[in-house]
Amino acid sequence: MSIDRKKAIHRRRRVIFNDDNAPIHQETATTPEGYYAYRLDHVIDTHVDSVWISIMTSADNLLYNTKVGEVADSGEWPGVRKPGEESVIGRNLRMLIEQGTDPLQLVIDFCRKHDLEILASFRTNMIQDSWWPNCRTQWKRDHPELCLGVRGSYEYGENDDPKKWFWSALDYEQQAVRDRRLAVMEEICANYDVDGMELDFWRWPMLFKPNLDNLPVEQRHIDIMNDFMRQLRARMTAIEEEKGH
C-alpha cells in the first residue's frame, strides 16, 4: 500500500491544540463524557485541526494503559500516600481503564469522530520530582544512577543553578534510559491509532551531565542523540508500513 507521507506532513493545521492532558486531573473525568467536557468539547466547530495530547504527567508517569512503563499514580509511596489511598488522577485512570479505555484512546476516538489529526505528545524529560518527591516513578526510585544528579542541591542552590532544577532529569547517555524511551514511543505508535508523535525537547531541555555545569555537550553526546533518533525513525517507519498509513 502506497503511503503519502507528503500529504500527511502538509495537511491543514490552522490551529494546533497542544494539551497537557489537564482533563484527567479533574474530579469529573471518571467517564468519557466527563473527560471530554473539561476541554475537548470546546474545540468542536473551531479552527482547531490538530490535537496534540500529552501522554505523561509529572515525572514519567504515563497517562494511558501502558505495559512498558508506569501508569500515573498507580504506586504507593511511604509517607506520601497510604495503602489503598488514591489520588484524583489515579482514581480517574483506574476507572477509565476498567471501562476499557484510557485518556489517549479517548482523545483518539474524539479526533476520529470530528475529523481532527491526533498526535501523542512525548516530553523527552520530566523533572517535577526535583521538588515533588511523590511524582517520582518506581523505576527512577530503583535506578537513581540513571538521573543527571542527586537530590540535595534543590534546597540550597541559586535559582539559576541547573543542579537545583534539573538533577532528576534522565541521563540520555545511559542505554537503559534510551531503551525505555524507545519502548514507550513504540508501544504508543504500535498499539494506538495516532497520526504521529510530537517529541517535546523543550520540556525539559537538559539531557546530558555537562549541561548541569552549564557546559556544552560533547561530540559523543551528539552522536548518541543522532543514533537515538535514527533508531526511532526506523521503528516508526516499520510501524507505518505495518499499518499502511
C-alpha positions in Angstrom: 0.0 0.0 0.0 1.4 3.4 -1.0 1.7 5.8 1.9 1.5 9.5 1.0 3.7 10.9 3.7 4.0 14.3 2.0 0.2 14.7 2.2 0.2 13.8 5.9 3.1 16.2 6.6 1.4 19.1 4.8 -2.2 18.6 5.9 -4.0 21.8 7.1 -3.2 22.8 10.6 -4.8 26.2 11.2 -4.6 25.8 15.0 -2.8 23.1 16.9 -4.4 22.4 20.3 -1.5 21.2 22.4 -2.8 20.0 25.7 -1.0 18.7 28.8 -3.9 16.2 29.4 -5.5 18.5 32.0 -8.9 16.8 31.8 -7.5 13.7 33.7 -6.8 15.9 36.7 -10.5 16.9 37.1 -12.9 15.3 39.5 -15.4 14.7 36.7 -13.0 12.6 34.5 -14.3 9.2 35.6 -16.2 8.7 32.4 -15.6 9.5 28.7 -18.2 12.3 28.9 -16.7 13.8 32.0 -13.2 13.7 30.4 -14.4 15.4 27.2 -16.3 18.1 28.9 -13.4 19.9 30.5 -11.6 21.0 27.4 -12.0 18.8 24.3 -15.7 19.7 23.7 -14.6 23.3 23.3 -12.6 22.7 20.1 -15.6 21.5 18.1 -16.5 23.8 15.3 -13.4 26.0 15.8 -10.2 26.4 13.6 -8.5 23.6 15.5 -7.4 21.0 13.0 -4.9 19.1 15.1 -4.9 17.9 18.7 -1.5 17.0 20.4 -2.2 15.4 23.7 0.5 14.7 26.4 0.8 11.1 27.4 2.7 11.8 30.6 2.5 13.9 33.7 4.8 14.9 36.5 7.9 12.7 36.2 7.4 9.9 33.6 4.0 9.0 34.9 2.1 7.7 31.8 -1.5 8.7 31.1 -2.5 5.6 29.2 -2.8 1.9 29.9 0.9 1.2 29.5 2.6 -2.2 29.7 6.2 -1.0 29.4 6.1 2.0 31.8 4.1 3.1 34.9 0.5 4.3 34.9 0.4 7.6 36.7 -0.2 7.5 40.4 -0.5 3.7 40.4 2.1 3.2 43.2 2.0 3.6 46.9 4.8 5.8 48.3 5.7 5.6 52.0 4.9 8.9 53.7 3.1 10.2 50.7 0.0 8.1 50.2 -1.4 5.4 52.5 -2.0 1.9 51.2 -5.3 1.9 49.3 -5.5 5.7 49.1 -6.0 7.1 45.6 -5.2 10.5 44.1 -7.7 12.0 41.7 -5.5 11.1 38.7 -5.0 7.6 40.0 -8.8 7.1 40.5 -9.7 8.5 37.1 -7.2 6.4 35.3 -8.3 3.2 37.1 -12.0 3.9 36.4 -11.4 4.6 32.7 -9.2 1.6 32.3 -11.9 -0.6 33.9 -14.3 0.8 31.3 -12.0 -0.5 28.6 -10.4 2.9 27.6 -7.9 5.4 28.8 -7.1 9.2 28.1 -5.1 8.5 25.0 -7.8 6.3 23.4 -10.5 8.8 24.4 -8.7 11.6 22.5 -8.1 9.4 19.5 -11.9 8.5 19.4 -12.8 12.2 19.8 -10.5 13.2 16.9 -11.6 10.5 14.6 -15.3 11.5 15.2 -14.5 15.1 14.4 -12.0 14.6 11.6 -9.1 16.0 13.6 -5.4 15.0 13.5 -4.2 13.3 16.7 -0.6 13.3 17.9 0.7 11.9 21.1 2.9 14.5 22.8 6.0 13.0 24.4 8.2 15.0 26.7 11.8 13.9 26.5 12.5 14.7 30.1 10.4 15.5 33.1 11.8 17.0 36.3 8.9 17.7 38.6 10.2 15.1 41.0 13.1 17.5 41.7 10.8 19.4 44.0 7.8 16.9 44.3 9.2 13.6 45.5 5.8 11.9 45.3 6.0 12.4 41.5 8.9 10.0 41.2 8.2 6.7 39.4 9.3 3.5 41.0 11.7 3.0 38.1 13.6 6.1 39.0 13.5 5.2 42.7 15.0 1.9 41.8 17.6 3.4 39.5 18.8 6.7 40.8 22.0 6.3 38.8 20.0 7.0 35.6 19.4 10.6 36.6 21.7 13.5 35.9 22.3 14.3 39.5 21.3 13.5 43.1 18.8 15.1 45.5 20.2 17.7 47.8 21.1 20.7 45.8 17.5 21.9 45.3 17.1 23.4 48.8 20.4 25.2 48.7 21.1 26.1 45.1 20.6 29.5 43.5 17.6 30.0 41.3 19.7 29.9 38.1 21.7 26.8 39.2 20.8 24.0 36.8 21.5 21.5 39.5 18.7 22.9 41.6 16.1 22.2 38.9 17.4 19.5 36.6 19.1 17.0 38.9 16.3 14.5 38.5 16.3 14.6 34.7 17.1 11.3 32.9 20.6 10.9 31.6 20.4 10.1 27.9 23.9 8.8 27.9 22.6 5.8 29.7 21.4 3.0 27.3 18.7 2.0 29.8 17.2 5.5 29.5 17.1 5.4 25.7 15.8 1.9 25.6 12.9 2.8 27.9 12.1 5.9 25.9 12.0 4.0 22.7 9.8 1.3 24.2 7.2 3.8 25.3 7.1 5.5 21.9 6.9 2.2 20.1 4.1 1.0 22.4 2.0 4.1 21.6 2.5 4.0 17.9 2.1 0.3 17.6 -1.0 -0.1 19.8 -2.9 3.2 19.3 -4.2 4.8 16.1 -2.3 8.1 16.4 -1.3 10.0 13.3 2.2 10.7 14.8 4.1 11.9 17.8 5.5 15.2 19.0 8.9 14.9 20.7 8.9 17.9 23.1 12.6 18.5 23.8 11.9 21.9 25.3 10.3 20.4 28.4 12.8 19.9 29.8 15.9 20.9 27.7 18.6 19.0 29.5 19.7 15.5 28.5 23.4 15.1 29.5 25.5 15.7 32.6 27.7 18.5 31.2 24.6 20.7 31.0 24.3 20.6 34.8 27.5 22.6 34.9 26.4 25.0 32.1 28.8 23.3 29.7 28.0 22.3 26.1 27.6 18.7 25.3 30.5 16.8 23.6 30.5 15.2 20.2 29.8 11.8 21.7 26.6 13.1 23.1 25.5 14.4 19.8 26.3 11.1 18.2 24.2 9.3 20.9 21.2 11.5 20.2 21.6 11.2 16.4 21.7 7.4 16.8 18.7 7.5 19.1 16.7 9.5 16.6 17.7 7.1 13.8 16.5 4.1 15.8 13.2 5.9 16.5 12.7 6.8 12.8 13.5 3.3 11.7 10.9 1.8 14.1 8.3 4.4 13.2 8.8 3.7 9.5 8.3 0.0 10.2 5.1 0.6 12.1 3.9 3.0 9.4 4.4 0.2 6.8 2.7 -2.4 9.0 -0.4 -0.2 9.5 -0.4 1.2 5.9 -0.8 4.8 6.9 
